[in-house]
């Protein structure tokens, strides 16, 4: 089977029932995407499928078909750079483990909503668990990134 990931078509040997997360990490050696809970509840494994944030730990690779997957390694644009800068400026990461999934979701939010409200942010980020509790820093960084892109 072939999948399209980060702009490239690559062959994979995993069975179709294998969660996308394990194809990404174990077969393709793209280790930015993290395993958190294995139940699509924490957000650490978030990637984009056709631009939509998707929890890869519970997404069987057979459902991809021709859909494009983007991981954190494939993110390199104006929005991503604004998010990265805001994350550093607001000292968001402590342990940093959950931050990849957060950044993936924020990118989709800022693509769809240029000036998100606190409610927009809460709705988009719901279900992301930050064990260090940096939720207020995350929200501040999202507002900063949005403002810098205006």
N, C-alpha and C positions, 0 to 999 in steps of 0.2 A: 504494500500500500504506500502511496505517496501522500504527504501533507504539505500544505503551503504555510510556511512559518517565517515571519520576519522578512517577507518579500522573496523567499526562495522556496522552490519545490524540492523536498527532500524525501528519500525513501525511508520507511521505517519497517521494522520486522515484528513489532509488538502485535499481539492479537487485538482485534477490534474492540474487545471488552476492556482493554487496559485503560485506566483513567489517563486523560491527556497529561496531567501533571507528571506522571511517571515516564511517559514518552519524552516529554520536554527535559526532565532532569536526568533520567538514567540512560536514555538512548541517545538523545541529542546533546547531552552535557551542557545544557543551558540552566545553570543553577541559581539564577536570580529569583525565579519563582519558587516560593517556599511551601513546604508541607506544614500545615498547622493542626487541623482537626480531622481531616479526612471525611468530613460530613457536610461540606459547603456551608459551614456556620461561622467561620472566623474571618474569612477574606484573605488570608495570607497567600493563597494560591491563585489569586485573581490574574487573569490574562484577558486580552481582548479577542473575541471571535467576531469577525466582521465589524470591528469597532465597538462592540458591546462588552462591558465587563462581565466575565464569566468565571465561575469557580471551577478551576480545572481538575480539582481532586475528585469530582463526582461526574465528570463529563467523559463518557466513553469515546475513545478516539474514532470509532466507527461512525459516529454521528457527524464528523467534520465534513465528509464529502469534499467539496471544492472550496469550502469556507476558509478564509485566511485567518491565521492565528498570529497575534502579535504579543510577544513577551516584553519584559522590561529591557531586555537586550536590544530589541528592535525599536525602542523609543528614542528618537533623536529629532526633535523639531522645536519650534518656538514655544509651544505650550509646555512641553516636557521641561525645557530649560527654565521657564518661569516657575514651574512647580519646584524643581530642584533648588533654585535660588531661594525661594520662599521657605522651603524646608530647612535650609541651612540658616537663613536669617532668623527664623523663629525657633531654632534649636529643637526641631520636632523629634528626631529620633533619640531615644535613649539606647535601648538594646538594638532597635532598628529592624527586628525580625519581621514585623507586620508591615513595615513601611512600603515595600514593593507593591503589595496588594492595594494599599491606600493610594499610592501614586497612580496606579493603573485606573482606579475608579475616579480619582480626581480629574485625570486627563479626559475621560469620557464626559464627566460633568461639565468641564470648561469648554469642551467642544460644542456641547448642546446649550449651555446656559452661560452667557458671557458675564453676567453680574449676578452670581448666585446669592440668594438670601440665606440667612441662617437655617430657615426651614428647608430650602433646596439642599443645603449641605447635609443637614440631618437626614433627609430622605435618601440622598445618594449614598451616604456613608453608613447608614444603618446596617448592622450586621458585621461591620469590621470591628474586630476586637484588638485593642491595644493593651497588652498586659501591663505596660508601664503607665497607662492612663494619660497619655498626651493629647487627649481629645480637644482641649481648648487650644493647644498649640497648632494642632492640625487645622482646626477651623480658622484660626488667624492666618495661617500660611495659605489656605485656600483663598481667603479674601485678598491677601497680598498678591498672589499669583494672578487672580482675576483683574485686580486693579492695574497691574503692570502690563497686562495684555490689552487694556482698553484703549 
